[in-house]
Amino acid sequence: MRFPPALLVLLAGAVSALGFAPLQWWPLTLAAFALWLHCVHGAPSLKSALWRSWLFGVAHFTIGNNWIQHAFDYQDRMPPALGYFAVVGLALYLAVYPMLAGGLAWRLGRRETRPDAAFALSAGAAWIATEWLRAVMFTGYAWNPVGVIWLPVPGLAHLAAWVGTYALSGLTVVAAGALLLAWHRRWHFPAGIAVAGLALAIGWPLLHAADPALPDDAPRVRVVQPNIGQEHVADDGYAAEVFDRLLRLSGRPGAAPRLVVWPEGTLNYYVEDGYPPYWYDANPALVRAQIARLLGPRDAALVGGTALFFDPRGQVASAGNSVFAVLPDGRLGGRYDKAHLVPYGEYLPMRPLLQPLGLSRLVMGDIDFAPGPGPRSVAVPGFGPVGMQICYEIIFSGQVVDRAHRPRLLFNPSNDAWFGAWGPPQHLAQARMRAIEEGLPILRSTPTGISAIIDADGRLLATIPQGRAGAIELPLPPAHPPTLFARFGNGIAAIVGLFLALAAVALRRRSR
């Protein structure tokens, strides 16, 4: 029985999403991409290749982003059923990028009746370019780059420390192309790819040196997860209950310095001085003092809250999704404001135009959040420079570190209570890729899970699962020296993509 190509690519796109967390069935993703490449190569025209690749992308992103619907369950001004349309609507747009990749692969790499190495290399180069474009166009949506499927295979995942995640995604597509060539019994190229993959998978664990033992007085980190979800936001006493639970879970000072971290937006009291008095539900100095009482003289706390920005008339102009450093004497030691905001979630684009159409109901509040200046390292006494990335800022490869002031660690507070069963493990997986790329440990603190302490190799040292209150405390994992990717960023991905394209051209000319 012969299946229509449109049905095959839809099936392939749906199956390809199963390689991401929480399932991590990466062999299925590899096979699904091979099937997509088969359908692209067999397309009779460029238009057909574009159409097949777009259908593949629609199915891929619909399944992979299914968690977005769950966010609408907490949107009291919009019907929850709208979330299903939002998932499909977003997929219709995101599918443009696989469509472009498939079209480029067909145009540049298809020459023979059977797929060859040049076609596989062209597809890999095209995927690098289009996945990067997806991460930057219209503020970017970099969720689930294909390279993240290799996290269960450490040696392959750690290639990202050299070339970055987008290049790793392109190499994954090349591997899928090699699988397709093996199906057609063209063995030389698949054999080379298999040997290289096995060498990485087996060699990295054997050659990687274990981190040295830390002294007993080494600085420690404590990650807090209160386990209070979005469904309780409107409850009476919500702010006080969350604050009390955060305080109770933060522990007590010990012999070693401690860095205590709280999730995004869980501190529901303003902690900065200088606002008009009617904005305060509690004295900010007293709030800071309650936090400071948990801290020893060498401790510090990083807490997620909200900042307010006023215009010259004293009216609130915007807000900041912020992290505040609280010191043992109750002073604020710095603030980071989220820079990569979520359109239609944290602000309404083109508000004068879209608000009259009723789209302001998509935004949680009546005041837009204002973007911060970008990656910044905040100097925390006793812990050095700490990089901050709030919520989905951590998914943007090459955009998470202040390279002029390299941090000692990254703190990624988030609120994943919106994101159902699939969103939190996918978010965690992408944070682990940033740790590998940058060679930095990462602390993730979320209200309902998954909170984690991640070492500089992307390994999970400790986690708090979804739906459980708790805290984890460990010595601060050491950072690695800057990786190749940390030094040069996505310029490395561009070089890899160019190399794949030139190799495809060279192979094509030799075959002539």
C-alpha positions in Angstrom: 0.0 0.0 0.0 1.4 3.4 -1.0 0.8 6.3 1.3 0.3 9.8 0.0 3.4 12.0 0.6 1.3 14.5 2.5 0.2 11.9 5.0 3.7 10.6 5.3 5.2 14.0 6.2 2.4 14.7 8.7 3.1 11.4 10.4 6.8 12.0 10.3 6.4 15.5 11.8 4.2 14.2 14.6 6.7 11.3 15.4 9.7 13.6 15.2 8.4 15.6 18.3 8.7 12.4 20.5 12.4 12.7 20.8 12.2 15.7 23.1 11.5 15.6 26.8 9.6 14.2 28.5 9.7 11.1 26.3 13.2 11.5 24.8 12.6 8.8 22.2 15.4 10.2 20.0 15.8 7.3 17.6 12.2 8.0 16.5 13.1 11.6 15.8 16.1 10.5 13.7 13.9 8.1 11.7 11.2 10.7 11.3 13.6 13.2 9.9 15.0 10.6 7.5 11.4 10.0 6.3 10.9 13.8 5.8 14.1 14.0 3.8 12.9 11.0 1.7 9.7 12.9 0.9 11.5 16.1 0.1 14.0 14.4 -2.2 11.2 12.7 -4.0 9.2 15.9 -4.5 8.7 16.5 -8.3 9.0 20.3 -7.9 10.3 23.0 -5.5 6.7 23.9 -4.7 6.0 20.3 -3.7 9.1 20.2 -1.5 8.0 23.4 0.2 4.5 22.1 0.8 5.7 18.7 2.2 8.2 20.4 4.5 5.5 22.9 5.7 3.2 20.0 6.6 6.0 18.3 8.4 6.6 21.4 10.4 2.9 21.9 11.3 2.7 18.4 12.8 6.2 18.7 14.5 5.4 21.9 16.3 1.7 21.1 17.1 2.8 18.0 19.0 5.9 19.5 20.5 4.2 22.7 21.7 1.0 21.0 23.0 1.8 22.4 26.5 1.0 25.9 25.4 -2.8 25.1 25.6 -2.4 24.6 29.4 -1.5 28.3 29.8 -5.1 29.2 28.7 -6.6 27.2 31.6 -5.5 30.1 33.9 -6.5 32.9 31.6 -9.9 34.0 33.1 -10.5 36.6 30.4 -10.2 34.1 27.5 -11.8 30.6 27.0 -9.4 27.7 27.7 -10.5 26.1 24.4 -8.7 29.0 22.6 -5.5 27.3 23.7 -5.9 24.5 21.2 -6.2 27.1 18.4 -3.2 28.9 19.7 -1.1 25.8 19.5 -2.1 25.0 15.9 -1.9 28.7 14.9 1.6 29.0 16.2 2.6 25.8 14.4 1.2 27.1 11.1 3.8 30.0 11.5 6.7 28.0 12.9 6.3 25.4 10.0 7.6 28.1 7.7 11.2 27.4 8.9 11.2 23.6 8.1 9.5 24.6 4.8 12.5 26.9 4.0 15.0 24.2 5.0 13.3 21.6 2.8 13.1 24.0 -0.1 16.8 24.8 0.2 17.7 21.2 0.5 15.7 20.3 -2.6 17.1 23.2 -4.7 20.7 22.9 -3.7 21.2 19.2 -3.0 18.9 17.2 -5.1 20.5 16.0 -8.3 20.3 12.2 -8.5 17.3 9.8 -8.6 18.5 8.5 -5.2 19.6 10.7 -2.2 23.3 11.1 -1.8 25.7 12.7 0.7 25.5 16.1 -1.0 21.8 16.1 -0.3 22.2 15.2 3.3 24.9 17.9 3.8 22.7 20.5 2.1 19.8 19.7 4.3 22.0 20.0 7.4 23.3 23.4 6.3 19.8 24.6 5.5 18.5 23.5 8.9 21.2 25.4 10.8 20.3 28.6 8.9 16.5 28.3 9.4 16.6 27.1 13.0 18.7 30.2 13.8 16.2 32.3 11.9 13.4 30.9 14.0 15.3 32.0 17.1 15.6 35.6 16.0 12.7 36.5 13.8 9.9 38.5 15.4 11.6 38.4 18.8 12.3 34.7 18.3 10.9 31.4 19.4 13.8 29.0 19.9 11.9 26.3 21.8 13.0 22.7 21.2 16.0 23.0 18.8 16.5 19.5 17.3 20.0 19.2 18.8 18.5 18.9 22.3 17.3 15.3 21.6 20.9 14.2 22.3 20.8 14.9 26.0 20.4 11.2 26.8 23.7 10.6 24.9 26.3 12.6 26.7 29.1 12.5 24.2 26.8 13.8 21.4 25.1 16.4 23.5 28.5 17.8 24.6 29.4 18.6 21.0 27.3 21.7 21.7 30.2 23.0 23.8 32.2 23.3 20.6 29.6 24.2 17.9 26.4 25.2 19.8 22.9 23.8 19.7 21.9 25.1 16.3 24.9 23.5 14.6 24.2 20.3 16.5 20.7 20.4 15.1 22.1 20.7 11.6 24.4 17.7 12.2 21.4 15.8 13.5 19.7 16.4 10.2 22.9 15.2 8.4 22.7 12.0 10.5 19.1 11.6 9.5 20.2 11.9 5.9 22.9 9.3 6.5 20.1 7.0 7.8 18.2 7.6 4.6 21.3 6.8 2.5 21.7 3.5 4.4 18.1 2.7 3.5 19.1 3.1 -0.1 22.2 0.9 0.5 24.7 3.7 0.0 27.0 2.7 2.9 30.1 4.9 2.8 28.6 8.1 4.1 26.4 6.4 6.8 29.4 4.4 8.0 31.5 7.5 8.5 28.7 9.2 10.4 28.1 6.1 12.5 31.8 5.9 13.4 32.0 9.5 14.3 28.9 9.3 16.5 30.0 6.2 18.3 33.5 7.8 18.9 31.8 10.8 20.6 29.3 8.7 22.6 31.9 6.3 23.9 35.0 8.6 24.0 33.6 11.6 25.9 32.7 9.7 29.1 36.1 7.9 29.1 38.1 11.1 28.5 36.1 13.5 30.6 37.8 14.2 33.9 35.7 14.2 37.1 35.4 17.5 38.9 37.7 17.9 41.8 36.3 17.4 45.4 35.2 20.7 47.0 36.3 21.7 50.5 33.8 21.6 53.3 33.6 25.4 53.5 32.9 25.8 49.8 29.9 28.1 49.0 26.6 26.3 48.9 23.4 26.9 46.9 19.9 26.3 48.0 17.0 26.1 45.5 13.5 26.6 46.8 10.2 25.3 45.2 7.1 26.3 47.2 4.6 24.3 45.0 1.8 26.9 44.8 0.3 26.9 41.3 -1.5 29.6 39.2 -4.9 28.3 40.3 -4.4 29.9 43.7 -3.4 33.4 42.5 -6.8 34.9 43.2 -7.1 33.3 46.7 -7.3 35.5 49.7 -4.0 35.7 51.5 -2.1 34.3 48.5 0.8 36.7 48.8 1.3 36.0 52.5 1.0 32.2 52.1 3.6 32.1 49.3 6.0 34.3 51.2 5.6 32.2 54.4 6.2 29.0 52.5 9.3 30.4 50.8 10.7 31.6 54.1 10.1 28.2 55.7 11.8 26.3 52.9 14.9 28.6 52.8 16.6 26.8 55.7 19.0 28.3 58.1 22.6 29.6 57.9 25.4 27.0 58.2 29.2 27.2 58.4 29.6 27.8 54.6 28.2 30.7 52.7 24.8 30.0 51.1 23.1 31.4 48.0 19.4 31.0 48.4 17.3 31.3 45.3 13.5 31.7 44.8 11.4 31.3 41.7 10.2 33.9 39.2 7.5 36.3 40.4 6.8 34.5 43.7 7.7 37.4 45.9 4.4 39.3 45.7 5.4 42.3 47.8 7.4 45.2 46.4 10.9 45.3 48.0 12.3 48.5 46.5 12.0 51.8 48.4 10.8 55.0 46.9 7.4 54.0 45.4 4.3 56.1 46.3 3.0 54.7 49.6 -0.3 53.5 48.2 1.5 50.9 46.0 2.8 49.0 49.1 0.8 46.1 50.7 3.8 45.7 53.1 6.7 47.8 54.2 9.5 46.9 51.8 12.2 47.2 54.5 10.3 44.8 56.7 9.9 42.3 53.8 13.6 42.5 53.1 14.3 42.1 56.9 12.3 38.9 57.0 14.4 37.5 54.2 17.6 38.7 55.7 16.8 36.9 59.0 17.3 33.6 57.1 20.8 34.6 56.0 24.1 34.3 57.7 26.7 37.0 57.5 28.2 35.5 54.3 24.8 34.5 52.7 22.7 36.1 50.0 19.3 35.5 48.4 18.1 36.0 44.9 14.3 36.4 44.8 12.0 36.8 41.8 9.6 39.7 42.0 8.3 42.8 40.3 9.8 46.3 39.9 7.7 49.4 39.0 8.9 52.2 36.7 7.3 55.6 36.9 6.9 58.5 34.4 7.8 62.1 35.3 4.2 62.6 36.5 4.5 59.8 39.1 2.3 57.4 37.2 3.3 53.8 36.6 4.7 53.6 33.1 5.7 49.9 33.0 6.9 47.0 35.2 9.9 44.8 35.4 10.0 41.0 35.7 12.9 41.1 38.0 15.3 39.3 40.3 16.5 41.1 43.4 19.7 40.3 45.4 18.9 40.6 49.1 21.9 40.9 51.4 22.2 39.8 55.1 21.8 43.4 56.3 18.5 43.7 54.5 19.8 45.9 51.7 19.3 45.2 48.0 22.6 44.2 46.3 21.4 44.6 42.7 18.5 43.9 40.3 18.2 42.2 37.0 15.2 42.9 34.7 14.1 40.3 32.1 15.1 41.4 28.7 13.5 38.8 26.4 9.8 39.3 27.1 7.0 37.1 25.9 4.8 38.9 23.3 1.1 38.7 24.2 2.1 37.3 27.6 4.2 40.0 29.2 3.4 42.8 26.9 1.0 43.6 24.1 2.8 44.5 20.8 1.4 47.6 19.0 -0.9 48.2 22.0 -2.6 51.3 20.5 -3.6 49.2 17.5 -4.4 45.9 19.1 -6.0 47.0 22.4 -9.1 48.3 20.7 -9.5 44.9 19.1 -9.7 43.3 22.5 -6.4 41.5 22.3 -5.3 43.1 25.6 -7.2 40.2 27.3 -4.2 38.0 26.3 -2.0 39.9 28.7 -2.3 39.2 32.4 -2.2 42.8 33.6 -3.1 46.3 32.4 0.5 47.4 32.5 3.1 46.1 30.1 6.4 44.7 31.3 9.4 46.7 30.0 12.5 44.9 28.7 15.8 45.1 30.5 19.1 45.8 28.8 20.0 42.1 28.1 22.4 39.6 29.7 24.0 41.1 32.8 26.1 39.7 35.6 25.1 40.9 39.0 28.0 40.9 41.6 26.8 39.0 44.7 29.2 39.3 47.7 30.8 35.9 48.4 29.7 34.4 45.1 31.1 36.7 42.5 29.3 37.6 39.3 26.0 35.7 38.8 24.3 35.7 35.4 20.5 35.9 35.3 18.1 34.5 32.8 14.4 34.7 33.7 12.0 31.9 32.4 12.3 31.3 28.7 15.3 33.6 28.2 17.4 30.5 28.9 16.3 28.9 25.6 18.1 31.3 23.4 21.5 29.8 22.5 24.3 32.3 22.5 22.2 35.0 24.2 22.4 34.1 27.9 25.8 35.4 29.1 27.4 38.8 29.5 30.6 37.9 27.6 32.4 41.0 28.9 31.7 39.9 32.5 31.6 36.2 32.4 29.6 34.9 35.4 30.5 32.2 37.8 27.0 30.6 37.4 23.6 31.2 35.8 20.4 31.6 37.7 17.2 30.7 35.8 14.1 31.4 37.9 11.0 30.5 36.0 7.2 29.9 36.4 6.5 26.7 34.7 3.1 26.2 36.5 1.5 27.3 33.2 3.0 24.6 31.1 1.3 21.3 31.7 3.2 18.0 31.7 5.4 18.5 28.7 6.6 22.1 29.0 8.6 21.9 32.3 10.8 18.9 31.3 11.4 20.5 27.9 12.4 23.8 29.5 14.7 22.0 31.9 16.4 20.2 28.9 17.1 23.4 27.2 18.6 24.9 30.3 20.9 21.9 30.4 22.0 22.6 26.9 22.9 26.2 27.9 25.1 24.8 30.7 26.9 22.6 28.2 27.4 25.4 25.7 28.7 27.9 28.2 30.5 25.6 30.6 28.6 27.1 33.5 26.4 25.6 36.3 22.8 26.7 36.3 20.3 27.0 39.2 16.6 26.6 38.2 13.9 27.5 40.7 10.3 27.2 39.8 7.1 27.4 41.8 5.8 24.0 41.0 8.7 22.2 39.3 11.0 21.1 37.8 13.6 22.9 39.9 17.2 21.7 39.6 20.9 22.2 40.3 22.8 21.6 37.0 26.5 21.3 36.7 28.7 22.8 34.0 28.4 19.6 31.9 24.6 19.7 31.9 24.2 16.9 34.4 21.3 17.1 36.9 22.9 17.0 40.4 19.6 17.4 42.2 16.0 18.1 41.3 12.6 18.7 42.8 9.9 17.0 40.7 6.7 18.7 39.6 4.0 19.1 42.1 6.1 18.8 45.2 7.2 21.5 47.7 10.8 21.3 48.9 14.4 22.6 48.7 17.7 21.2 47.5 21.1 22.3 48.7 24.5 21.4 47.4 28.0 22.9 47.2 28.1 25.3 44.2 29.3 23.3 41.2 32.5 24.7 39.6 32.4 26.5 36.3 34.6 25.3 33.4 36.9 27.5 31.4 35.1 29.2 28.6 34.1 26.7 25.9 34.8 27.3 22.2 31.1 28.2 21.9 31.3 30.5 24.9 34.1 32.4 23.2 32.6 32.7 19.7 28.9 32.1 20.1 26.8 31.3 17.0 29.5 32.4 14.7 30.6 28.8 15.2 27.2 27.6 13.9 27.6 29.8 10.9 31.0 28.3 10.2 29.6 24.7 10.5 26.7 25.5 8.2 29.1 27.1 5.6 31.4 24.0 5.9 28.4 21.6 5.2 27.3 23.7 2.3 30.8 23.8 0.7 31.3 20.1 1.3 28.0 19.5 -0.5 29.2 21.6 -3.4 32.5 19.8 -3.5 30.9 16.4 -3.5 28.5 17.4 -6.2 31.3 18.6 -8.5 33.3 15.5 -7.9 30.4 13.3 -8.8 30.2 15.1 -12.2 
